[in-house]
């Protein structure tokens, strides 16, 4: 759809009027309302990086730590990639879309990630630093701001 100059002028005038009245567009209000959840998402990404940093100090890579979970082999590398993707992409998208089931969707996905991380936490050959960083990440997943 081609937009003319008058469409842009109308949008500018509307934005200027809203600013003068101290109003904010609905999209910005939704983003501000979701800021605690978006901050939680950012903290999860930091948590994944902490686990990766702890793994880098050891002799075993995340790819080499593999568990059989619910009928399939899962490496710690894939589990961390899943958490990272959820935290960086999926969760923020859900928050920005908003809706009555936002928290429920986040809780369900975080619960799946927590289940998988708990299985790795219980894995014996992990170093203590890796285990502690996994515990911290798992707890962060469970501390969804309400």
C-alpha positions in Angstrom: 0.0 0.0 0.0 1.5 3.3 -1.1 1.4 6.1 1.5 1.3 9.7 0.6 2.8 12.7 2.3 -0.6 13.5 3.9 -0.5 10.1 5.8 2.9 11.0 7.3 1.8 14.5 8.2 -1.3 13.1 9.9 0.8 10.6 11.8 3.2 13.3 12.9 0.3 15.6 14.0 -1.3 12.8 16.0 2.0 11.9 17.7 2.6 15.6 18.5 -0.9 15.9 20.0 -0.4 12.7 22.1 2.9 14.0 23.3 1.4 17.3 24.3 -1.3 15.6 26.3 1.2 13.3 27.9 -0.2 10.2 26.3 1.7 7.2 25.1 0.8 4.8 22.2 -0.6 1.4 23.2 2.4 -0.4 22.0 4.7 1.6 24.3 2.4 1.1 27.2 2.4 -2.6 26.6 6.2 -2.6 26.4 6.5 -0.6 29.7 4.0 -3.0 31.4 6.1 -5.9 30.3 9.5 -4.4 31.3 9.9 -6.6 34.5 9.4 -9.7 32.3 11.8 -8.4 29.7 14.4 -7.7 32.4 13.9 -11.3 33.5 14.5 -12.5 30.0 17.8 -10.5 29.8 18.8 -12.0 33.2 18.3 -15.5 31.8 20.6 -14.8 28.8 23.2 -13.7 31.4 22.6 -16.9 33.3 23.2 -19.1 30.2 26.4 -17.2 29.6 27.5 -17.9 33.2 27.0 -21.6 32.7 28.9 -21.5 29.4 31.8 -19.6 31.2 31.9 -22.3 33.9 32.0 -25.0 31.3 34.9 -23.3 29.5 37.1 -23.8 32.6 36.6 -27.5 32.6 37.8 -30.4 30.5 34.4 -31.5 29.3 32.4 -29.6 26.8 28.6 -29.0 26.9 28.3 -31.1 23.7 29.9 -34.1 25.5 27.5 -34.1 28.4 24.6 -36.1 27.1 21.6 -37.5 29.0 18.7 -39.7 27.9 15.6 -37.6 28.8 12.1 -38.6 27.9 13.1 -41.1 25.2 15.8 -38.9 23.5 19.4 -38.0 23.9 19.9 -34.4 24.9 23.3 -32.7 25.2 23.8 -29.9 27.7 24.8 -27.8 24.7 21.3 -28.2 23.2 19.6 -27.6 26.5 21.5 -24.3 26.9 20.7 -23.3 23.4 17.0 -23.9 24.0 17.0 -21.8 27.2 19.0 -19.1 25.4 16.6 -19.1 22.4 13.6 -18.9 24.7 15.1 -16.1 26.8 16.4 -14.0 23.8 13.7 -14.6 21.2 10.6 -16.5 22.3 9.8 -15.0 25.7 10.3 -11.4 24.7 8.0 -12.0 21.7 5.3 -13.4 23.9 5.7 -10.5 26.3 5.4 -7.9 23.6 2.3 -9.6 22.1 0.7 -9.5 25.5 -2.7 -11.1 26.2 -4.4 -12.9 29.0 -2.2 -16.0 28.7 1.2 -14.4 28.6 2.3 -15.5 32.1 0.9 -19.0 31.5 2.8 -19.4 28.3 6.0 -18.2 29.9 5.5 -20.5 33.0 4.9 -23.5 30.8 7.9 -23.0 28.7 10.1 -22.1 31.7 8.9 -25.3 33.5 10.1 -27.4 30.6 13.5 -25.7 30.6 13.7 -26.2 34.4 12.9 -29.9 34.1 15.7 -30.4 31.7 18.2 -28.3 33.7 17.3 -30.3 36.8 18.2 -33.5 35.1 21.7 -32.1 34.2 22.1 -30.7 37.7 21.7 -34.2 39.1 24.3 -35.5 36.6 27.3 -36.6 38.7 30.4 -35.8 36.6 29.7 -32.1 36.5 32.2 -29.8 38.2 30.9 -27.8 41.2 31.1 -24.5 39.3 29.0 -25.8 36.4 26.5 -27.3 38.8 26.2 -24.1 40.8 25.7 -22.0 37.6 23.1 -24.5 36.4 21.3 -24.3 39.8 21.3 -20.5 39.6 19.9 -20.6 36.0 17.2 -23.1 37.0 16.2 -20.8 40.0 16.1 -17.8 37.7 13.7 -19.7 35.4 11.5 -20.3 38.4 11.5 -16.7 39.6 9.2 -15.4 36.9 8.0 -11.9 37.9 4.3 -11.9 38.3 
